[in-house]
Amino acid sequence: MWGIDLKYVREVVRVKQYTIVPTTTEYVLGVFNLRGQIVPLLDISKILNVKRESSETAIILNYNEEAVGFSVDNVVGVISVSDNEMLPPPTEAGDYVKGVLRRDGELISILDTERVLETIEQAEITQ
């Protein structure tokens, strides 16, 4: 299970249709129209190297004053977390996990959203 800092999240939407953009990186699914705004739809599971199901759910993030959609399996809910609840990530967690939480017997990996978006931005620039 993954968590995203709410300071980046604008909304959660259903994306039933998107347009594939040729010659983009493997994690760019395409773009879609969100109330007149063209939003890139990204499959971050490719960056995180995790398996996921196909879904119509996307988390819309604000990054550098632009909207970016992360395609996700589902959104379970919103929880409040104090700084002292977050544990440092295990060494094998990879570069994109900034911490972990233990809730109801489950571990939740907290995504380093800025690092993911910066990685995507750098890949787009070098392509």
Buried (B, 14 or more C-beta within 10 A) or exposed (E): EBBBBEEBBBEBBEBEEBEEEEEBBEBBBBBBEBEEEEBBBBBBBBBBEEEBEEEEBBBBBEBEEEBBBBBBBEEEEEEEBEEEEBEEBEEEBBEBBBBBBEEEEEEBBBBBBEBBBEBBEEBEEEE
